[in-house]
Amino acid sequence: MNLFSGFIAIKYAFVDNKFELASLFVVMGGIFDMLDGVMARLTHSSSEFGVELDSLADVVTFGVAPSAILYKVFFYQFGDPGLLLAALPAILGAVRLARFNTQLVGFDKDYFRGLPIPSSAILIVTYVTFFHLKLPLAERLDDIWMFVVNIGASLMMVSTVKYDVVPKPTKTQIKAHPLKFSIYFVGIVLAIVTKGWAIFPLFALFILYGIVRSLVERIKRLIRHRHAAALLDEEALEHEERSTFGI
């Protein structure tokens, strides 16, 4: 159903020019993508075959379909360079999935390395639906944010920024991660109340949170390394002084 949703989204984008419907089917593909993981865990049927099949479906629904939407909505006007720019979600999404599969150890992970491809796709299609298509026709052709959203989301997929995996909706997990579940619940409510408008800003905040957290962690590591290096230097100096004076 994930893969079929992606196929329908491509058809609506390229053949019918119905971009809102195409975006809707990308989001539906995301729902099916989430449900297949839930079913695999409930039935204890996780397997390497399932991982590969899931990735093949994902590269179509969350890579090729968003690229098709981007090209038909905006990047067609730039000729061949526009074709390459529109293809970024498909190309870098495939790279991200290949990297994920080769680094996968077990089927339960605490975090993803790089932005998950469904998150990238949903960020792109919700921007197109709720922001780009709402602009006057003349302003759509000069929408600089299409470049920012497309290139930014694509590059974040192949980055090393860590993003948390959504905890399993079990009593144990809810007790262990009450704040996370509260945030996810509020996000779902906001998405429903705003009829989808809040999805893009929520996903944008999710991406920015990962970037900020990664920068903070790197700064902390740098401070620790410098502190450790300073201690080693002090120990070496003290040892040299003792050796020199024979103490």
N, C-alpha and C positions, 0 to 999 in steps of 0.2 A: 504493500500500500504506500509506503514511503516512496519507492521508485516510481510507481504509477502516478503519484501526486506530482512528482518532478516532471514526468513526461507531459502531463496535462498542463502544467505551468508553462512549459516551453511552447506547447501548441497555442495556448492563449496569447502568449507574448508575440511569437513570430507570425502566426497566421491571422489571429483575430484582433491584434492590437488592444486586447482587454487586459491592461496591466494590473489593475486592482484585483481582478480574478486570478491572474497569474501569481501575484504576490500572496493571495489567500491560500493557494494550493501549496506554495512553498512553506507557509506556516503550518498547514495541515500535515505536510510531510514531516515537519518537526515534531508534531504530536505523535504521529505513528512511530517516528524514530525513538521517542522516549518510551512509548508503550512496548516496543519489542524488547528493550532492555529489562523492563519490569517483568514481562512474561518469561524471559529467559531465567531471571533470578527466581521467580515463583516456581517454575517447573524444573529448576536445577539443570537447565539444558544449554548453558553457556558453552561455546566451542569455538575453535579457530575458524571453522566453516562459517559460523554466525558472524564473527568479527569481519571476515573478508566480504561476505555478502552485504553486511551493514555498510561497509566502506564504499562498495561499488554503488549502492543505492544513494549514499550521501553525496558522492561526487557528482551525481546527476542532479539531484534535488537541490542541494545547497551550493553547488559549484556551477554547473552548466546553466541551470534555470535562472539564477540571479544574473549571470553574465548575459544571457539572452535578453532579460528584461532591461538591463543597463544599456545594452547596445541599441535596442529598438526605441527606448525612451529618450536617450540623450547622446550616446557616444557615436551614433551613426553619422553625425554631422562632421566628424573629424576624419573621415576616410579610413585609411589603413591604420594610422596611429590610434584612432578611436576603437578600431576592432581589437587591437592589442590591449588597450586599457580596459575595455569591457571584458576581455578574457581573463583578467587577473584573478577574479574569484575562482574560476574553474581551474586555472593552472596552479596557483598557490594552494588552493584547497586540496588538489590531488597530491601535491608535495607534502602537505600537512598530514593527510591521512596515511600516506606511505610511511612517513616518519613515525607516526603513532603506532602503526601496526608492527613495525620492526623493533620498537622499543617496548612493546606491551609485555608485561610480566604479570601473569594472572589476569583475572577479569574485573577485579575491584581495585580502583585507584582513588587516592585522596585528592589528587589534583591533575589537571591537564597542563601539558607544556605547550604554550601557545593557545590562542583563542580557538575554541572548538568551531568547526565549520558550520554547524547549525546556527550558532550565535552570530557569526559573521553574515550568514545569509539573511537571517531575520532582521539584523540591523539594517542591511541594505534595502530589503524590500519594504520595510516599514517606513524608511525615509522616503522612498519613492512614492509610496501610497499616501502617506499623511502629510508630507511636506512638499516634495517636488511637484507632484501632480496638482497641488492646490494653488500653485503659483499661476499668475496670468501667463498665457501662452508665450508672449514676447520675453518674459523673464526666465522661462524654463531653459531657453537656449544659452543663457549666461549664468546658470546655477553653478557657481564655483564649489559649493558644498558637495556636489556629486563627485568631484574629483577627490575631495577630502575623505568622504565616507567610503568610496570604492577603494582607493589606494590604502587608506588607513586600516580598514577591516581586512584587506587582503594580506598586508604585511604583518599584521598582528597574528595571523594564523601560523606563520612560519617563524614567529619570534620565540624567545625562551621565557616569556612572561608566564608565571603560573596563574591558573584559574581553577578555583575550587570546583570539584564535582558536586552536583546536587545530592545531598544525603538521601538515603532511602527513607521513604515515608513510613517508618516503623516507630513503635513506642520508644524503643531503645535509642534510636537515632534522634528522635524529637527531643528526648531528655538530654542527650549529649550535645545537641546543637540547637538550643531553643531560639537563639538570636537569628541564626540562618533561616530557620523555618518561619520565623515571624516576618523577616524581610521578604521571603518568597511569597508568603501569604498576602502581605500588603501589596506586593507587585502584581499578583494575579487579580486582586480586587480592583486596583487602579486600572489595569488593562481592560477589565470588564466594564467598569463605571465610565471610562473615557471612550469606550467602543474601539479600543485598539490604539488610540492616539498616544497613550503613555508608554507604549512598548519601546519605541525608538529611544526616548530619553532615558528609560530605565536600562536598556542594553548599553547605551553610551556611558552611563554612570558605572555599569558593571565593568566595561573595558577600562575606563579611567582608573577605577579602583585597583585593578590588577597592575596597571602601569605604576601608580603611586606606591603601592605596596612593594613592588619589585625594586623601585628606586630606593625606598627606605631600607629594605633588606640589604641591598648592595652597599649603601652608606654605612650601615651597622657592621657589615663584614669588613669593610675597609678600615673602619675605626678599630675593630678587634685585631686585625692584622698589624696595623701600625703600633697598637699598644703591645702586642706580643713581640714585635720586632724591637721596640724600645726596651722591653724587659731583657731580651737576649743581649742587646748591646750593653746594658748595664751589667749583666752577669759576666760578659766577656771582659769588660773594663775592670771589674772587681777582681776577676781571675788573673788578669795581666798585672794588676797592682800587687797582688799577693805574690806572684811569681817573681816580680822585680825586686821586692823588698824581702823576700824569703820568709814571709809570715805564714 
